[in-house]
């Protein structure tokens, strides 16, 4: 099965939205899951990701494992990361390597930054078992982030770690790039539970210390890798409808910049255990907050994490459907949290205990156009009737730039029937017995700006 395996070569911008694009100029829409935070990634896990119809993996890595002792890099861990990307090469997946942290690092019961890089100034830390996110506001954690951003030796060590990983992984066809820092946090002067304090502190962090960290990280990776895409994250307040205050960034690579934006898409009430309320305005507020920054800087958006902890309740199941539709409006791709199996898909798991899509999370496994020889205008799937439709506007592309649509077997159990039409008439209308996976729609020859419609239905004849 052919897929857009090579590192995206550039971008395509239309109607204020920027897509990653391959060397032939096709707009890419990438879907996947997160792996690697709670367990080692295995080849069977990578194979399952591809078999489920996904083409993207967000691989969570931790500095504490890259460099457990200061100046001593764990060659076994680097070899493991190299193996994971080799498996992704084999199964035709792209990989976004995520420099992950939760509550700074192991010193505070989280993961991410090593103990030797955790400086608390002797301040207290008291874990809140009922609200792990509140641990970010503990004095010791606040001090650790301040030292990370401010201390010259920690800045240099972090940059050296980024260079070490980039040097170990460069050259893999599957390497999309790096998410430079997961869910950044920092000092919160004043009462951290006061929304006004949170907004002011977040803005100051993004404009100052965090922006400086991103500049150092970009320079560190570019010192050894000119191909990888580099994604910056805002603080988590974007999920509450607060637009980022990050500045624009310069890419020192030779040629067009390869920079992107990787926000997360979580509803705070759902994260706290509530069933989603469709009337709470969350989707509209998030879309309004998320689109300004990438539009201003012409950046592709790749949502690094999204999805409720469980989708068995009516509201959360509807939230999954609405988020999938929402991301089509502003993102070039996404990775759902998380690739694991559990009864009922509990604990954020994307699969149930038998490896099927978790209840309520099936929309994440629906068909999608992964590479479009034009601009994707609209896309929909009707699970009740097993029908999929894509409309796209033709653009000039290079060579045989065929549109590729991923059609999981769960969506089309009997095979597929494909038709392609435009104003001049029907171009293709034929059943096929090919195993659902990727339907290759031949290039549609027409004038740029002409609209094409692709319909796929379950083959029952």
C-alpha positions, 0 to 999 in steps of 0.5 A: 500500500502506497502512503506519503512516507517521505518527510513532507517537503513543504506546505500548501496554504489555502483559505488561511489554512496551511497543510503539510505537503509532499514533494509532489505538492499534495496536501497531507492529512495525517492521523495517528496515536501517541505511543511510548509514555507508559511502556516501551514501543514494540514492533507489533504495536507499530504494525497494529497502528498501521493496520488500523489505518493510521499513518502517524505516530507521536513517539513520547520520549523523556530527557530523563531516559536519554541522559539519566546521569549528567553527561552520560547518554543511555546508548541502549535507549537511543538504540531503542528509539532508532529501532522504533523509527526503523519499524515505522520505516517498515510499516510506512508510518511518519513519526513525530518525536515528542520531548515529553514531560508531565509535572516536570519529571520523576522527582515529582512523580511525573516524567520528562526531565532528569533528577539531576536537572531538577533544582527545587531550592529546598522548597516543598512539594506535596502531591495532590492525589486528587488533581495531578495537574495541581502539582504544577503549582507546587513551590518546588515544581515552580522552582524547577521550571525557573531553573530550567529556563534560566540556568546557563548550565541546564540550558546547555545540557538540554540543547546537547540532549536535543542534538544527541537525539537528532543525530541518532535519528536523522536520516530515517524516512519515517522521521517527520520531526520533533515536538520540542516541549510537551505542555510547557509550564513555568513560574506562576507568581501570585495565586495560581488558581486565579484565572487572571494570574494564569493568563498573565503568567502564561503570556509572560512565559510564552513571550519570554522564557519559553520562546527563548527555549524554543529558539535554543531547541531549534538551533540545537536540532538544526545543527545536525538535521536540516530535514526534520520539521520542528513544532512548538507548543503553547501552554495548556490554556489554549484549551480554555480558549486563551490564544497563545502569545508565542512570537514567531520563530525563524528557522535557520535551515537552508531553504523554506522553513520547516516549522509547525504548531502543535497544540493540544485539544482537551476540555477541562471539565471532561478532564475533571470527570464530567460528561461533555456538555455540547452547549458549553461552547468549548469547540467554538472557543477552542477553534477561535483561540487556536487558529490565529497564531498559525494563520499569522505565521503560515504554520501547519497545525498538528494536534499532538493530543486530544480525546476524552479519558472515556467515550462510553457516555453520550456527551463524551462520545459526541465530543469525539465525533465533534473533535474529528470534524473540528480538526478538519477545519484547521489542522493538517493532522492529529494524534489521539491520546493514547495507544493502549488496550483496556476493557471499554477503552478506559483510561484514554485507551484507543482500543478495547481489550480485544484490539477493536476501536474503543466504544465511542472512539470509532470516529478516530478510526474512520476513513480519511484522505491522507494525501490530496492532489488538490485542496481538501474542501469537505470530507465526511463518513456515514457509519450507518451506511458505510459511505465516504465522500471527499470533495477537493479543488484541483491544484497544480501538482508534480508528476502522478500525484494521485489522491490517497484515501485510507479505508479501514476494513471496519468501515468497508467490510465487504470491499469498496466501490469508488466513483470520481466525478466532476462537472464534466462527468463521471471519471471512475465508477467501478467496484473493486475487490481490493482489501480495504486499506488505501484506495488509489484515485488516479490523478484527475486531469482538469483545470486548476480550481475545478472541484472533484468529488470522490464517493466510496461505498461498501461493495455489496454486489 
